[in-house]
């Protein structure tokens, strides 16, 4: 069995963790700015202002 040292494991985590974080951020940005999601986000931004949601008396 191959013995992996602590410094090798830390280096692997730092480099691939960075790539993973960048890829995840790009995926979130693509999802957010995808044209077909515009209606959903517009509806969500206006739903907080609907009159039907009132506090209980």
C-alpha atoms as an extended CHARMM CRD file, in Angstrom:
* protein
*
        57  EXT
         1         1  UNK       CA              0.0000000000        0.0000000000        0.0000000000  PROA      1               0.0000000000
         2         2  UNK       CA              1.2520000000        3.4380000000       -0.8900000000  PROA      2               0.0000000000
         3         3  UNK       CA              1.8730000000        5.7610000000        2.0310000000  PROA      3               0.0000000000
         4         4  UNK       CA              0.7640000000        9.3350000000        1.3210000000  PROA      4               0.0000000000
         5         5  UNK       CA              2.4800000000       11.9770000000        3.3880000000  PROA      5               0.0000000000
         6         6  UNK       CA              0.7080000000       14.8610000000        5.0540000000  PROA      6               0.0000000000
         7         7  UNK       CA              2.3060000000       17.5030000000        2.8500000000  PROA      7               0.0000000000
         8         8  UNK       CA              1.3020000000       15.6460000000       -0.3260000000  PROA      8               0.0000000000
         9         9  UNK       CA             -2.2710000000       15.3640000000        0.9130000000  PROA      9               0.0000000000
        10        10  UNK       CA             -2.3800000000       19.0540000000        1.8440000000  PROA      10              0.0000000000
        11        11  UNK       CA             -0.9730000000       20.0390000000       -1.5640000000  PROA      11              0.0000000000
        12        12  UNK       CA             -3.5560000000       17.8780000000       -3.3290000000  PROA      12              0.0000000000
        13        13  UNK       CA             -6.3900000000       19.3560000000       -1.2530000000  PROA      13              0.0000000000
        14        14  UNK       CA             -5.2410000000       22.9140000000       -1.8530000000  PROA      14              0.0000000000
        15        15  UNK       CA             -4.8450000000       22.6040000000       -5.6030000000  PROA      15              0.0000000000
        16        16  UNK       CA             -7.8950000000       20.4870000000       -6.4430000000  PROA      16              0.0000000000
        17        17  UNK       CA             -9.9920000000       22.2150000000       -3.7930000000  PROA      17              0.0000000000
        18        18  UNK       CA             -9.3030000000       25.4980000000       -5.5390000000  PROA      18              0.0000000000
        19        19  UNK       CA            -10.3130000000       24.0660000000       -8.9220000000  PROA      19              0.0000000000
        20        20  UNK       CA            -13.4520000000       22.5820000000       -7.3860000000  PROA      20              0.0000000000
        21        21  UNK       CA            -14.3980000000       25.9390000000       -5.8230000000  PROA      21              0.0000000000
        22        22  UNK       CA            -13.8230000000       27.8090000000       -9.0880000000  PROA      22              0.0000000000
        23        23  UNK       CA            -15.8420000000       25.2530000000      -11.0840000000  PROA      23              0.0000000000
        24        24  UNK       CA            -18.6910000000       25.3820000000       -8.5580000000  PROA      24              0.0000000000
        25        25  UNK       CA            -18.7210000000       29.2030000000       -8.6590000000  PROA      25              0.0000000000
        26        26  UNK       CA            -18.8400000000       29.1990000000      -12.4710000000  PROA      26              0.0000000000
        27        27  UNK       CA            -21.7090000000       26.6810000000      -12.3940000000  PROA      27              0.0000000000
        28        28  UNK       CA            -23.6910000000       28.8820000000       -9.9890000000  PROA      28              0.0000000000
        29        29  UNK       CA            -23.1150000000       31.9630000000      -12.1360000000  PROA      29              0.0000000000
        30        30  UNK       CA            -24.1710000000       30.1180000000      -15.3010000000  PROA      30              0.0000000000
        31        31  UNK       CA            -27.3380000000       28.8950000000      -13.5630000000  PROA      31              0.0000000000
        32        32  UNK       CA            -28.1050000000       32.3780000000      -12.2670000000  PROA      32              0.0000000000
        33        33  UNK       CA            -27.6960000000       34.1510000000      -15.5940000000  PROA      33              0.0000000000
        34        34  UNK       CA            -29.2320000000       31.4330000000      -17.7910000000  PROA      34              0.0000000000
        35        35  UNK       CA            -31.9900000000       33.1360000000      -19.8340000000  PROA      35              0.0000000000
        36        36  UNK       CA            -34.6790000000       30.5440000000      -19.0710000000  PROA      36              0.0000000000
        37        37  UNK       CA            -34.3230000000       31.1940000000      -15.3090000000  PROA      37              0.0000000000
        38        38  UNK       CA            -35.1720000000       34.9050000000      -15.6250000000  PROA      38              0.0000000000
        39        39  UNK       CA            -38.9110000000       34.3950000000      -15.1540000000  PROA      39              0.0000000000
        40        40  UNK       CA            -38.3620000000       32.2830000000      -12.0530000000  PROA      40              0.0000000000
        41        41  UNK       CA            -36.0670000000       34.8380000000      -10.4180000000  PROA      41              0.0000000000
        42        42  UNK       CA            -38.3240000000       37.7670000000      -11.3520000000  PROA      42              0.0000000000
        43        43  UNK       CA            -41.3320000000       35.9720000000       -9.8680000000  PROA      43              0.0000000000
        44        44  UNK       CA            -39.3710000000       35.1890000000       -6.6900000000  PROA      44              0.0000000000
        45        45  UNK       CA            -38.2500000000       38.7960000000       -6.3130000000  PROA      45              0.0000000000
        46        46  UNK       CA            -41.8210000000       40.0800000000       -6.6210000000  PROA      46              0.0000000000
        47        47  UNK       CA            -43.5110000000       37.3740000000       -4.5570000000  PROA      47              0.0000000000
        48        48  UNK       CA            -42.3510000000       39.0160000000       -1.3300000000  PROA      48              0.0000000000
        49        49  UNK       CA            -44.4160000000       42.0610000000       -2.2910000000  PROA      49              0.0000000000
        50        50  UNK       CA            -47.7040000000       40.2250000000       -2.8860000000  PROA      50              0.0000000000
        51        51  UNK       CA            -50.7000000000       41.6040000000       -0.9850000000  PROA      51              0.0000000000
        52        52  UNK       CA            -52.0720000000       38.2100000000       -0.0890000000  PROA      52              0.0000000000
        53        53  UNK       CA            -49.3410000000       37.5970000000        2.4830000000  PROA      53              0.0000000000
        54        54  UNK       CA            -50.4120000000       39.5140000000        5.5840000000  PROA      54              0.0000000000
        55        55  UNK       CA            -49.6880000000       39.0400000000        9.2710000000  PROA      55              0.0000000000
        56        56  UNK       CA            -52.2110000000       37.2080000000       11.3940000000  PROA      56              0.0000000000
        57        57  UNK       CA            -54.5460000000       39.4500000000       13.4280000000  PROA      57              0.0000000000
